[in-house]
């Protein structure tokens, strides 16, 4: 690999990684808020919450990677042009393909990463996320440990705690049990813990009292204890078998679903759309790279044209991906619409290659170009007026 190729790949990789990390972090934060009830209402710790929601990161990477690549290439190609490096390459007899080669090598690496994520890692992570959510919703501690609230675990049994510490200790316990036909029991304890022992789930309470009150007639009796174990085994809900959505199934399951799978029988269109979407999504990495290079890969002179070309590259990439999302949403079982999932990114590749081979720079349509130029001129005039009004030091002139 030549020095120039390593130089361009190194610069692009650095910007790509930084952009991918920032964009993925923002998208992950917004998606993680949807599972916030795992912390607030299900009694899970912050670390458990982060561990569960981070399983969705591979899926987010597949969506974000083409856009991170687009931004990285725009910044790098604009920097090469701004530093006159493209001019030097052109003046020394180097062709556009000298710069295109490292761009496509890096785009191919991102394509391979995106394909592995889309076909294997992302569905594996989403499937594990579904398992974890199902487990949490069936977790006994998650269902009854809600500080400051009276929770009816079942008819005749009410549970209350004042607080739950970071190590799982339950503080300020109150348990009211009226399931017995003759006697009502009220348990109070300073603290307690839920433990597993001998295949049973026990609530071990420390330093408390047991109040026994006959439901018909009789006096209340109070018994003090230092340690008391209350059996919770009968209260544990059964964790049902999770129903995996199309995006949470392996690629093999999409290709050959089980005949006994009710979800697959009822939503075969979703499985087919998901399969074709997984295969077509990585193509946007190649398409975005070629489109950006078709706009910005040639030597240019004016700063204004650079802004318009950058706007054109971004608009084309966003337009293609939006069309891809739209085709995925309406595809269903229609073979014609499923073809669009491939036709949209492939058309971007073909048009960009045609422009590069013919040495014709892609640009915005003339009406949009004129509108952008007019808007740019107005912004410059307004900026000049504000500068003249406020003076060079910000005061009145």
Protein Blocks (a to p, Z undefined) as FASTA:
>chain_A
ZZklmmmmmmmmmmmmmmmmmmmmmmmmmmmmmmmmmmmmnopafklmmmmmmmmmmmmm
mmmmmmmmmmmmmmmmmmmmmnommmmmmmnopafklmmmmmmmmmmmmmmmmmmmmmmm
mmmmmmmmmmmmmmmmmpmklmmmcghiacdfbghiacddfbdcfkopaghiacddfkbf
kbccddddfbdcdddeehiacdddehiadddddfkbccddddddfbdcddfklmpccddd
ddddfklpcfklmmmccfklmklmmmmmmmmmmmmmmmmmmmmmmmmmmmmmmmmmpccf
bfklmmmmmmmmmmmmmmmmmmmmmmmmmnmmafklmmmmmmmmmmmmmmmmmmmmnopa
cdddfklmmmmmmmmmmmmmmmmmmmmmnopnopaZZ
